[in-house]
């Protein structure tokens, strides 16, 4: 696996260096004064002068005005992240309609995201086009526990099946994290914060750019003494701390007006103390996990024939390693366990966008992906020794997708797509998707809808685990649709929106007690309503509110799916004053939901309301002071049965810009 990493890095570097050679043969002057372009998920670009409204990329893989998107999408900007003083992507996602977030304890503990009732492993997570889902986990999910907000420009969350553009893992939706691209004069910052539970955050970054080159680099270190991850009311008192170091960089060159290339890297290293389990007796004083994540992508964009044909080519690498260490101790003199997990994804993609007419854009793409994973787990206890070793296994997928964007009369926008994925183990699967939205120009009413199919390939663990694996598994499949309306009122100062969604999941992979194997036996469905209100009654005041109702059912048992609340609502109020100060109020309500206890019995977790406050003030143009109070009313709650959550906490710090 390490040899593969070195080869991949060499290829990435080569692809990054080649642009100057190729672009020199195209018309146009390197380093021209044309405005530096902004990159999207695969390097697609749009000049700021053309951006008369918000542009999104995840729903169609090309820059598209938000008004022309029929998919359900939420965009979280860097400004919103800064206003709320959030430090992790997990915290940022909690208020998004249709998205449920759960964490098994405090900072650094296992964290999962559910979109519209789908399983957490049915959400595809991307950062600048690099898949973050870990092939060494049993379900190939991504753990958000240590994903900080460093160097993030914005986050796009697309809800509903997205396999037509993104393949496996995108049954529930896609979370796309897009990092900052440097521009303008060189600048930077350093910041430091501290607070309750001996929490600290240190950050620094520099960025800049010209017509020829651009750069953005960031680094951070975070830590906390933590809280008892196993619920304290159950008699657990051992605090589980967390440390996290992140480096992020994006380097770009534009040697010609029709050519640019980027090299993007992110490195995350963390160490977290773990409990033995949730509930009574869950403390473990010396159980830890060390994690390392590396995400690298190099990409290039070439536009030909006066932008009629645009190509985007990229190579990405995801490499993740986790090591669990839990030796015997005074409280567990005969119990110990150790585990090492390695997962790697190497992916090549080549996309072609043809602007056939101002009313029609055709997109064709091909992808080739190789994933590797292996694990080695062993334990000793009163029941005797146990070992579960999954040797390094590989799966390959070759994919082809076709999409057509149609724009009619400046008010009717439709997207049609189809995809073929050829998996090395189970063969081929075809998915499709259609979205459409229509704008009544007189009232500016927007009606929108989408219909799509999705699939999720069996994970390497589900296929190849020597004891539980089943190489005859088929992919999980889904069908989903939604229908909604958006209406601006009061001279566009207020926008109202409501959507209905429905999803059916079949051939779900579950563990079969009768055979002690993974099999395709489960079925499920989810449906609900997402409602939103956004308002800006004055220039310095913004208000956003959302409500989600989600009904779920396991079609095999007739019971609700675990950890999905029926009701969830959020409110965020942000006020900017005196041109220097900012105050942000966030309220989150999560309703009752079902879970299981340590005996495997179903239990009901109570609903809760959290109130968070954040404020900042610019002392000078180069110095900002800030502070926050989370869980203002010290609300007790559980996101996962038997695991603790933070009570009231407060902190503050400074940021120096230069």
Protein Blocks (a to p, Z undefined) as FASTA:
>chain_A
ZZmmmmmmmmmmmmmmmmmmmmmmpgcdehiabdcddddfkopacdfklmmbccdfklno
pacdfklpcbdcddddfklmmmnopabfklmmmmpghiacddebdehiacdddeehiafk
lcccdeehiafbdfkbmnlpacfklmcfehiabdcddedjfklmnoghilnoccdddddd
dehjddddddddddehhiacdddddddddfkbccdddddddddebjafbafknopabdcd
dddddddddddddfbfkbccddddddddddddddfbecehkacfkbccdddddddddddd
ddeehhlaccddddddddddddddddddfklmmbccddddddddddddddddddfbfkbc
cdddddddddddddddddddfkopcdddddddddddddddddddddehhlaccddddddd
ddfklopadddddddddddfklopacddddddddddddfklmmomklgcfkbccdddddd
dddddddeehhlaccdddddddddehiacddfklopacdfbccddddddddddddfbfkl
ccdddddddddddfknopacehiafbdcdddddddehhlaccddddddddddddddfkop
acdddddddddddddddfblmbccddddehklopacdfbghiacddddddddddddZZ
